[in-house]
Amino acid sequence: MCGWHMGSWNAGNWLAMCLMMLVFWSLVVGGIIALVHHFSPGTRLAGPPATDDTREVLRLRLAKGEIDEAEFAKLSEVLSKAPR
């Protein structure tokens, strides 16, 4: 029939089978990880952060000295004009 009784599987066939099984299980595990990551709350990357969060980031940058008061005022004004 297919040569099972004659031992026609040589080293190349075994290597190909092992590599294909490795690829198959890698895809299965990767798919499960992707699904869990996609449906887990809080892991999805949303669009731009909410305006309140953005203002908090500005306050923190001002407190750290990364921006000065003039730049803080300018950016705050830009945020107040931005649609929500």
C-alpha distances in whole Angstrom, upper triangle without the diagonal:
4,6,7,8,10,12,11,14,17,20,20,17,19,22,21,20,23,25,24,24,28,28,27,29,32,32,32,35,37,37,38,41,42,42,44,46,47,48,50,54,56,53,53,55,57,60,63,65,67,71,72,69,70,74,73,71,74,77,75,75,79,79,77,79,76,78,82,84,84,80,80,82,81,77,78,80,77,75,78,77,73,72,70
4,6,8,9,10,9,11,14,17,17,14,16,19,18,16,20,22,20,21,24,25,24,26,29,29,29,32,34,34,35,38,39,39,41,43,44,45,47,51,53,50,50,52,54,57,60,61,64,68,69,66,67,71,70,68,71,73,71,71,75,75,73,76,73,75,78,80,81,77,76,79,77,74,75,77,74,72,74,74,70,69,67
4,5,5,7,6,9,12,15,16,13,15,18,17,16,19,22,21,21,25,26,25,27,30,30,30,33,35,35,37,39,40,41,43,45,45,47,48,52,54,51,51,53,56,58,61,63,66,69,70,68,68,72,71,69,72,74,72,72,76,76,74,76,73,76,79,81,82,78,78,80,79,75,77,78,75,73,76,76,72,71,69
4,5,6,7,8,12,15,16,13,13,17,17,15,18,21,20,20,23,24,23,25,28,29,29,31,33,34,35,37,38,39,41,43,44,45,46,50,52,49,50,52,55,57,60,62,64,68,69,66,67,71,69,68,71,73,71,71,75,75,73,75,72,74,78,80,81,77,76,79,78,74,75,77,74,72,75,75,71,70,68
4,6,8,10,13,17,18,16,16,20,20,18,21,24,23,23,26,28,27,28,31,32,32,34,36,37,38,40,42,42,44,46,47,48,50,53,55,52,53,55,58,61,64,65,68,71,72,69,70,74,73,71,74,76,74,74,78,78,76,78,75,78,81,83,84,80,80,82,81,78,79,81,78,76,78,78,75,73,72
4,6,9,11,15,16,14,15,19,19,18,21,23,23,23,26,28,28,29,32,33,33,35,37,38,39,41,43,44,45,47,48,49,51,55,56,53,54,56,59,61,64,66,69,72,73,70,71,75,73,71,75,77,74,74,78,78,76,78,75,78,81,84,84,80,80,83,81,78,79,81,78,76,79,79,75,74,72
4,6,8,11,13,11,12,15,16,15,17,20,20,20,23,25,25,26,29,30,30,32,34,35,36,38,40,41,42,44,45,47,48,52,53,50,51,53,56,58,61,63,66,69,70,67,68,71,70,68,71,73,71,71,75,75,72,74,72,74,78,80,81,77,77,80,78,75,76,78,75,73,76,76,72,71,70
4,6,10,11,9,11,14,14,14,16,19,19,20,22,24,24,25,28,29,29,32,33,34,36,38,39,40,42,43,45,46,48,51,53,50,50,52,55,57,60,61,64,68,69,66,67,70,69,67,70,72,70,70,73,74,71,73,71,73,77,79,79,76,75,78,77,73,75,77,73,72,75,75,71,70,68
4,7,8,6,7,10,11,10,13,15,15,16,18,20,20,22,24,26,26,28,30,31,32,34,36,37,38,40,41,43,44,48,49,46,47,48,52,54,57,58,61,64,66,62,63,67,66,63,67,69,66,66,70,70,68,70,67,69,73,75,76,72,72,75,73,70,71,73,70,68,71,71,68,67,65
4,6,5,7,9,10,11,13,15,16,17,19,20,21,23,25,26,27,29,30,32,33,35,36,38,39,41,42,44,45,49,50,47,47,49,52,54,57,58,61,65,66,62,63,67,65,63,66,68,66,65,69,69,67,69,66,68,72,75,75,71,71,74,73,69,71,73,70,68,71,71,68,67,65
4,5,5,6,9,10,11,12,14,15,16,18,20,21,22,24,26,27,28,30,32,33,34,36,37,39,40,42,43,47,48,44,45,46,50,52,54,56,59,62,63,60,60,64,63,60,63,65,63,62,66,66,64,65,63,65,69,72,72,69,68,71,70,67,68,70,67,66,69,69,65,65,63
4,5,5,6,9,10,11,12,14,15,16,18,20,21,23,24,26,27,28,30,31,33,35,36,37,38,41,42,45,46,43,43,44,48,49,52,54,57,60,61,58,58,62,61,59,61,64,61,61,64,65,62,64,61,63,67,70,70,66,66,69,68,64,66,68,65,64,67,67,63,62,61
4,5,5,6,9,10,11,12,14,15,16,18,20,21,22,24,25,27,29,30,31,33,35,36,37,39,40,44,45,42,42,44,47,49,52,53,56,60,61,58,58,62,61,58,61,64,61,61,65,65,63,65,62,64,68,70,71,67,67,69,68,64,66,68,65,63,66,66,63,62,60
4,5,5,6,9,10,11,12,14,15,16,18,20,21,22,24,26,27,28,30,32,33,34,36,38,39,42,43,40,41,42,46,48,51,52,55,58,59,56,57,60,59,57,60,62,60,59,63,63,61,63,60,63,67,69,70,66,65,68,67,64,65,67,64,62,65,66,62,61,59
4,5,5,6,9,10,11,12,14,15,16,18,20,21,22,24,26,27,28,30,32,33,34,36,37,41,42,38,39,40,44,46,48,50,53,56,57,54,54,58,57,54,57,59,57,57,60,61,58,60,57,60,63,66,66,63,62,65,64,61,62,64,61,60,63,63,59,59,57
4,5,5,6,9,10,11,12,14,15,17,18,20,21,22,24,26,27,28,30,31,32,35,36,40,40,37,37,39,42,44,47,48,51,55,56,53,53,57,56,53,56,59,56,56,60,60,58,60,57,59,63,65,65,62,61,64,63,59,61,63,60,58,61,61,57,57,55
4,6,5,6,9,10,10,12,14,15,16,18,20,21,23,24,25,27,29,30,31,33,34,38,39,36,37,38,41,44,46,48,51,54,55,52,53,57,56,53,56,59,56,56,60,60,58,60,57,59,63,65,66,62,62,65,63,60,61,63,60,58,61,61,58,57,55
4,5,5,6,9,10,11,12,14,15,16,18,20,21,22,24,26,27,28,30,32,33,36,37,34,35,37,40,42,45,46,49,53,53,50,51,55,53,51,54,56,54,54,57,58,55,57,55,57,61,63,64,60,60,63,61,58,59,61,59,57,60,60,56,56,54
4,5,5,6,9,10,10,12,14,15,16,18,20,21,22,24,26,27,28,30,31,35,36,32,33,34,37,40,42,44,47,50,51,48,49,52,51,49,52,54,51,51,55,55,53,55,52,54,58,60,61,57,57,60,58,55,56,59,56,54,57,57,53,53,51
4,5,5,6,9,10,11,12,14,15,16,18,20,21,22,24,25,27,29,30,34,35,31,32,33,36,39,41,43,46,49,50,47,48,52,51,49,52,54,52,51,55,56,54,56,53,55,59,61,61,57,57,60,58,55,56,58,55,53,56,56,52,52,50
4,5,5,6,8,10,10,12,14,15,17,18,20,21,23,24,25,27,28,32,33,30,31,33,36,38,41,42,45,49,50,47,48,51,50,48,51,53,51,51,55,55,53,55,52,55,58,60,61,58,57,60,58,55,56,58,55,53,56,56,52,52,50
4,5,5,6,9,10,11,12,14,15,16,18,20,21,22,24,26,27,30,31,28,29,30,34,36,39,40,43,46,47,44,45,48,47,45,48,50,48,48,52,52,50,52,49,52,55,57,58,55,54,57,56,52,53,55,53,51,54,54,50,50,48
4,6,5,6,9,10,10,12,14,15,16,18,20,21,22,24,26,29,30,27,27,28,32,34,37,38,41,44,45,42,43,47,46,44,47,49,47,47,50,51,49,51,48,50,54,56,56,53,52,55,53,50,51,53,50,48,51,51,48,47,45
4,5,5,6,9,10,11,13,14,15,17,19,20,21,23,24,28,29,26,26,28,31,34,37,38,41,44,45,43,44,47,46,44,47,50,47,48,51,52,50,52,49,51,55,57,57,54,53,56,54,51,52,54,51,49,52,52,48,47,45
4,5,5,6,8,10,11,12,14,15,16,18,20,21,22,26,27,24,25,27,30,33,36,37,40,43,44,41,42,46,44,43,46,48,46,46,50,50,48,50,48,50,54,56,56,53,52,54,53,50,51,53,50,48,51,51,47,46,44
4,5,5,6,8,10,10,12,14,15,16,18,20,21,24,25,22,23,25,28,30,33,34,37,41,41,38,39,43,42,40,43,45,43,43,47,47,45,47,44,47,50,52,53,49,49,51,50,47,48,50,47,45,48,48,45,44,42
4,6,5,6,9,10,10,12,14,15,16,18,20,23,24,21,21,23,26,29,32,33,36,39,40,37,38,42,41,39,42,44,42,43,46,47,45,47,44,46,50,52,52,49,48,50,49,46,47,49,46,44,46,46,43,42,40
4,6,5,6,9,10,11,12,14,15,17,18,22,24,21,21,23,26,29,32,33,36,39,40,38,39,42,41,40,43,45,43,44,47,47,46,48,46,48,51,53,54,50,49,51,50,47,47,49,47,44,47,47,44,42,40
4,5,5,6,9,10,11,12,14,16,16,20,21,18,19,22,25,28,31,32,34,38,38,35,37,40,39,37,41,42,40,41,45,45,43,46,43,45,49,50,51,48,47,49,48,45,45,48,45,43,45,46,42,41,39
4,5,5,6,9,10,10,12,14,15,19,20,16,17,19,22,25,28,29,31,35,36,33,34,38,36,35,38,40,38,38,42,42,41,43,40,42,46,48,48,45,44,46,45,42,43,45,42,40,42,43,39,38,36
4,5,5,6,9,10,10,12,14,18,19,16,16,18,21,24,27,28,31,34,35,33,34,37,37,35,38,40,39,39,43,43,42,44,42,43,47,48,49,45,44,46,45,42,42,44,42,39,42,42,38,37,35
4,5,5,6,8,10,11,12,16,18,15,16,19,21,25,28,28,30,34,35,32,34,37,36,35,38,40,38,39,43,43,41,44,42,43,47,48,49,46,44,47,46,42,43,45,42,40,42,43,39,38,35
4,5,5,6,8,10,10,14,15,12,13,16,19,22,25,26,28,32,32,29,31,34,33,32,35,37,35,35,39,39,38,40,38,40,44,45,46,42,41,44,43,39,40,42,40,37,40,40,37,36,33
4,6,5,6,9,10,13,14,11,11,14,17,20,23,23,26,30,30,28,29,33,32,30,33,35,34,34,38,38,37,39,37,38,42,43,44,41,39,42,41,37,38,40,37,35,37,38,34,33,30
4,5,5,6,8,12,14,11,11,14,17,20,23,24,26,30,31,28,30,33,32,31,35,36,35,36,39,40,39,41,39,40,44,45,45,42,40,43,42,38,38,40,38,35,37,38,34,33,30
4,5,5,6,10,12,10,11,14,17,20,23,23,25,29,29,27,29,32,31,30,33,35,33,34,38,38,37,40,38,39,42,43,45,41,39,42,41,37,38,40,38,35,37,38,34,33,30
4,6,5,8,9,7,8,11,14,17,20,20,22,26,26,24,25,29,27,26,30,32,30,31,34,35,34,36,34,36,39,40,41,38,36,38,38,34,34,37,34,31,34,35,31,30,27
4,6,8,10,7,6,10,12,15,18,19,21,25,26,23,25,28,27,27,30,32,30,31,35,35,35,37,35,36,39,40,41,37,36,38,37,33,33,35,33,30,32,33,29,28,25
4,6,9,8,8,12,13,17,20,20,21,25,26,24,26,29,28,28,31,33,31,33,36,36,36,38,36,37,41,41,42,39,37,39,38,35,34,36,34,31,33,34,30,29,26
4,6,6,8,11,13,17,19,19,20,24,24,22,24,27,26,25,29,30,29,31,34,34,33,36,34,36,39,39,41,37,35,37,37,33,33,35,33,30,32,33,30,29,25
4,6,7,10,11,15,17,16,17,21,21,19,21,24,23,23,26,27,26,28,31,31,31,34,32,33,36,37,38,35,33,34,34,31,30,32,31,27,29,30,27,26,23
4,6,8,9,13,14,13,14,18,18,15,18,21,19,19,23,24,23,24,27,28,27,30,28,30,33,33,34,31,29,31,31,27,27,29,28,24,26,28,25,24,21
4,6,9,13,15,14,16,20,20,17,19,22,21,20,24,25,24,25,28,28,28,30,28,30,33,34,35,32,30,32,32,28,28,31,28,25,28,29,26,25,22
4,6,10,12,12,15,18,19,17,18,22,21,20,23,25,24,25,29,29,29,31,29,30,33,34,34,31,29,31,31,27,27,29,27,24,26,27,23,22,20
4,7,9,10,13,16,17,15,16,19,19,18,21,23,22,23,26,27,26,28,26,26,30,31,31,28,26,28,27,24,24,26,24,21,24,24,21,20,18
4,7,8,10,13,15,13,14,17,18,17,19,22,22,22,25,26,26,28,26,26,29,29,30,26,25,26,25,22,22,23,21,18,21,21,17,16,14
4,6,9,12,14,13,12,16,17,16,18,21,21,21,24,26,26,27,24,24,27,27,27,24,22,24,23,19,19,21,18,15,18,18,14,13,12
4,7,9,11,10,9,12,14,13,14,17,18,18,20,22,22,24,21,21,23,23,23,20,19,20,19,15,16,17,15,12,15,15,12,12,10
4,6,8,6,6,10,11,10,12,15,15,16,18,20,20,22,20,19,22,22,23,20,17,19,19,15,15,17,15,12,14,15,12,13,10
4,6,5,6,9,10,11,13,14,15,17,19,20,21,23,21,20,22,22,22,20,17,18,18,15,13,15,14,10,12,14,11,11,8
4,5,5,6,9,10,11,12,14,15,16,18,20,21,20,18,20,19,19,17,14,15,15,12,10,12,11,7,8,11,9,9,7
4,5,5,6,9,10,11,12,14,15,16,18,20,19,18,20,18,19,18,14,15,16,13,11,13,13,10,10,13,12,13,10
4,5,5,6,9,10,11,12,14,15,16,18,17,17,19,18,20,17,14,16,17,13,12,15,14,11,13,16,14,15,12
4,5,5,6,9,10,11,12,14,15,17,15,14,16,16,17,14,12,13,13,10,9,12,11,8,11,13,12,13,12
4,5,5,6,9,10,10,12,14,15,14,13,14,13,15,13,9,11,12,9,7,10,11,8,10,13,12,14,13
4,5,5,6,9,10,10,12,14,14,13,15,14,16,15,11,13,15,12,10,14,14,12,13,17,16,18,16
4,5,5,6,9,10,10,12,11,11,14,14,16,13,10,13,14,11,11,14,14,12,15,17,16,18,17
4,5,5,6,9,10,11,9,8,10,10,12,10,7,10,11,8,8,12,12,10,13,16,15,18,17
4,5,5,6,9,10,10,9,10,10,13,11,8,10,13,11,10,13,14,13,15,18,18,20,19
4,5,5,6,9,9,9,11,12,15,13,10,14,15,13,13,17,17,16,18,21,20,23,21
4,5,5,6,5,6,9,10,13,10,9,12,14,11,12,16,16,15,18,20,20,23,22
4,5,5,6,5,6,7,10,9,7,10,12,11,11,15,16,15,17,20,20,23,23
4,5,8,8,9,10,13,13,10,13,16,15,15,18,19,18,20,23,23,26,25
4,6,8,10,12,15,13,12,16,17,16,17,20,21,20,22,25,25,28,27
4,5,7,9,12,11,11,14,16,15,16,19,20,20,22,24,25,28,27
4,7,10,12,10,10,14,14,13,15,18,18,18,21,23,23,26,26
4,7,8,6,7,10,11,10,12,15,15,16,18,20,20,24,24
4,6,5,6,9,10,11,12,14,16,16,18,20,21,25,25
4,5,5,6,9,10,10,12,14,15,16,19,20,23,24
4,5,5,6,9,10,11,12,14,15,17,19,22,24
4,5,5,6,8,10,11,12,14,16,17,20,21
4,5,5,6,9,10,10,12,14,15,19,19
4,6,5,6,9,10,11,13,14,18,19
4,5,5,6,9,10,11,13,16,18
4,5,5,6,9,10,11,14,15
4,5,5,6,9,10,13,14
4,5,5,6,9,12,14
4,5,5,6,10,12
4,5,5,8,9
4,6,8,9
4,6,9
4,6
4
